[in-house]
Amino acid sequence: NAGVTQTPKFQVLKTGQSMTLQCAQDMNHNSMYWYRQDPGMGLRLIYYSASEGTTDKGEVPNGYNVSRLNKREFSLRLESAAPSQTSVYFCASSESWTGRTFGSGTRLTVV
Amino acid sequence: KQEVTQIPAALSVPEGENLVLNCSFTDSAIYNLQWFRQDPGKGLTSLLLIQSSQREQTSGRLNASLDKSSGRSTLYIAASQPGDSATYLCASSGGTSYGKLTFGQGTILTVHP
């Protein structure tokens, strides 16, 4: 099925470890996004890529880096994980006429 | 700064009832407005997208309206079913198609048999 695929679905990290969350879309969308969802805070934008070759900071970029590898793939990297980064991470993509399509999420716990 | 508010925060209705979920936003310069559904522990499923030039969109038992001048959108669910139980989120996209998507806090809907 067409859509946004995120890997992994679950991850437990120790404080200070690094990891990369992967996201790929097969809808030929130009724009891609990374959000985090926390109880009581709603969904907050971490980084986005309006088009291939560009990335920009969102509301909460500190502690994260991103790479728009090609039109299909947009990865999110945590260089040194902290307990405050425990969250559910969602990747999304869009075109001007489609609105956002979200992946199923990655549940990350940092201990 | 765009602020999106959803009322009520929670709603419990008997099966078969028609219901309305409300969403208000402070900045009318939106590109589009989108309604999502989120089941517990799951991702967001897009229900309806209304472009800024449109007044409403319909999909099955769902109808969403948009009134930019008053900063309001409503999601109407006809003949509710227990399977409609979920959290419903509205989100406005500002400025451009890839502009910041500002989410409301959601309405938790429970439809009981």
Contacts between the chains, C-beta under 8 A, distances in Angstrom:
chain1	res1	chain2	res2	distance
A	30	B	98	7.6
A	31	B	97	6.8
A	31	B	98	3.9
A	33	B	101	7.7
A	42	B	103	5.0
A	42	B	104	7.6
A	42	B	105	5.6
A	42	B	106	7.5
A	43	B	44	8.0
A	43	B	89	7.7
A	43	B	91	7.8
A	43	B	101	7.8
A	43	B	103	4.7
A	45	B	100	6.3
A	45	B	101	7.0
A	48	B	98	6.5
A	50	B	96	7.8
A	50	B	98	4.4
A	51	B	98	8.0
A	58	B	100	7.4
A	59	B	100	7.9
A	90	B	43	6.2
A	90	B	44	6.9
A	92	B	44	8.0
A	94	B	97	6.4
A	94	B	98	6.5
A	95	B	97	6.9
A	96	B	97	3.5
A	97	B	51	7.7
A	97	B	97	7.9
A	98	B	49	7.1
A	99	B	32	6.2
A	99	B	34	4.5
A	99	B	46	5.8
A	99	B	49	3.8
A	99	B	93	7.6
A	100	B	34	6.5
A	100	B	44	7.9
A	100	B	46	6.9
A	100	B	91	7.6
A	100	B	93	7.9
A	100	B	101	6.1
A	101	B	46	6.3
A	102	B	36	7.7
A	102	B	43	5.0
A	102	B	44	4.2
A	102	B	45	7.7
A	102	B	46	7.5
A	103	B	43	6.0
A	104	B	42	6.7
A	104	B	43	4.2
A	105	B	42	7.4
A	105	B	43	4.9
